[in-house]
Amino acid sequence: MNVTRPDPKAPTGELGELLRYWRDVRGVSQLDLSLEAGISQRQISFIESGRSVPGRDTLLTLAQTLDVPLRERNVLLLAAGYAPVYSEAPWNAQEMHTVIGALERVVRQHEPFPAIVMDRHWNVLMTNDAAPRFFSSFIDMAARTGPRNILHLIFDPQGMRPFVADWDAVSRSLLQRVYRESVGNVIDAGTRRLLDELLAYPDVPRDWKTHHAPPAAPTMPVIPLDFISEGGVLRYFSMVTTVGAPRSVVAQELRLECMFPADDETEARHRALLGAHSKSHGTGG
């Protein structure tokens, strides 16, 4: 379940409120948290009531047990009067060199199919050559201004929206994904703003939050996305990867999305499409 949390940085004195908030988010009682974390229920009660401040290791143990996202663990530490321990350096900082190098290799190896690295709000940070070539075969990507965001690209009537097959189902699915895949299942201010912007586009189903597929509909472990091209339908599925055992806030929030052709016909047409686009645009980059 996704919930909305207070977004501002927490000042010292709100530790108890924050810990209680995360227990509520995870649906964990004080007793359950005590048993899982190996910390007495009495101490947890004292922390939540503001009668005591835990040591840093104890607080991190509680945060780990509650699966609090790294960004929010820093907030807990600040509320307790401790310095943050998880780096919030930008994605292209030197300390991210190893992670970014690995992602660059993955997106490069995924050619000739699109691969995109995004931040927590679906802003595009990195792509392989195939991604812009693919989308440019439908629209003039060079004419699009402002920050690159994959959801705005899909929802915009001047973007990929006219080429998306089964728009009602796809738009509902993507909006639900924003909720489902938010870091720590928590909707922050940036995610709320993104949802508001997407819902402002025309022809977005208003029942996206409550709509469910019919029971007889097939379930898939991947995300289908079909595009209309030259009168036919190109069928793809995408798989989303996250960084394992992240030690920085940004690393935890990175998302790598790779598109794959869903059938042999789409694979053959995809290769021909990118080949034709490459010839008509020189290098195709």
Residue pairs with C-beta under 8 A, 6 or more apart in sequence:
1 185
2 179
2 180
2 182
2 185
2 186
2 187
3 25
3 185
3 186
3 187
4 186
4 187
4 192
5 21
5 25
5 72
5 186
5 187
5 188
6 21
7 188
7 189
9 75
9 78
10 17
10 18
10 75
10 76
10 78
10 79
11 78
11 79
12 78
12 79
12 80
12 81
13 50
13 79
14 79
15 47
15 50
15 53
15 59
15 76
15 79
15 80
16 47
16 48
16 49
16 50
17 48
18 75
18 76
18 79
19 44
19 47
19 48
19 62
19 76
20 48
22 63
22 66
22 68
22 72
23 29
23 30
23 33
23 66
25 66
25 185
25 186
26 66
26 67
28 36
28 66
30 41
30 44
30 45
30 48
31 41
33 39
33 41
33 44
33 62
33 65
33 66
34 40
34 41
34 44
36 65
37 61
37 62
37 64
37 65
38 61
39 58
39 61
39 62
43 52
43 54
43 58
44 62
46 52
47 53
47 54
47 62
53 80
53 81
54 62
54 80
56 77
56 80
56 82
56 85
59 76
59 77
59 80
59 82
60 73
60 77
60 85
63 72
63 73
63 76
67 184
68 76
68 184
69 183
69 184
69 186
69 249
69 252
69 253
70 86
70 246
70 248
70 249
70 252
71 86
71 88
71 183
71 249
71 252
71 253
72 184
72 186
73 84
73 85
73 86
74 84
74 85
74 86
74 88
74 249
77 83
77 84
77 85
78 84
86 247
86 248
86 249
87 93
87 95
87 247
87 248
87 249
87 250
88 248
88 249
88 250
89 95
89 96
89 248
89 250
90 96
90 250
91 100
91 119
91 125
91 250
91 254
92 100
92 125
93 250
95 248
96 248
96 250
96 251
99 243
99 251
99 254
100 126
103 117
103 126
103 254
103 256
104 126
106 115
106 241
106 256
106 258
107 115
107 116
107 117
107 126
107 127
107 128
107 256
107 258
108 128
110 128
110 130
110 258
111 128
111 129
111 130
112 130
112 270
112 271
112 274
113 130
113 134
113 258
113 259
113 260
113 261
113 270
114 127
114 128
114 130
114 131
114 134
114 135
114 258
114 259
115 127
115 128
115 130
115 131
115 256
115 257
115 258
115 259
116 124
116 126
116 127
116 131
116 150
116 256
116 257
116 258
117 124
117 125
117 126
117 127
117 254
117 255
117 256
117 257
118 124
118 125
118 150
118 254
118 255
118 256
118 257
119 125
119 250
119 253
119 254
119 255
120 182
120 183
120 188
120 190
120 191
120 253
120 255
121 149
121 190
121 191
121 194
122 149
122 150
122 151
122 178
122 194
122 255
123 147
123 148
123 149
124 148
124 149
124 150
125 254
129 284
129 285
130 274
132 141
132 285
133 274
133 277
133 278
133 281
133 284
133 285
134 259
134 270
134 273
134 274
135 141
135 153
135 160
136 142
136 277
136 281
137 229
137 273
137 274
137 276
137 277
138 160
138 163
138 227
138 229
139 158
139 159
139 160
144 153
144 159
149 194
150 257
151 174
151 178
151 194
151 198
152 159
152 197
152 198
153 159
153 160
154 160
154 161
154 164
154 170
154 174
155 161
155 171
155 174
155 198
155 201
155 204
156 201
157 201
157 202
157 203
160 227
161 167
161 201
161 203
162 228
163 227
163 228
163 229
164 170
164 171
164 225
164 226
164 227
164 228
165 226
165 227
165 228
165 233
166 226
167 203
168 205
169 213
170 225
170 226
171 203
171 204
171 205
171 208
172 205
172 207
172 208
172 211
173 223
174 198
175 195
175 198
175 199
175 204
175 208
175 209
176 208
176 209
177 223
178 191
178 194
178 195
178 198
179 187
179 209
181 240
181 255
182 188
182 191
183 252
183 253
187 195
198 204
205 211
220 237
222 237
222 238
222 239
222 260
223 237
223 238
223 239
223 240
224 235
224 236
224 237
224 262
225 236
225 237
225 238
225 259
226 233
226 234
226 235
226 236
227 233
227 234
227 236
228 234
229 269
229 273
232 269
234 261
234 266
234 269
234 270
234 273
235 261
235 262
235 263
235 266
236 259
236 260
236 261
236 262
236 266
237 259
237 260
237 262
238 257
238 258
238 259
238 260
239 257
239 258
239 260
240 255
240 256
240 257
241 255
241 256
241 257
241 258
242 252
242 254
242 255
242 256
243 251
243 252
243 254
246 252
261 267
261 270
274 284
277 284
278 284
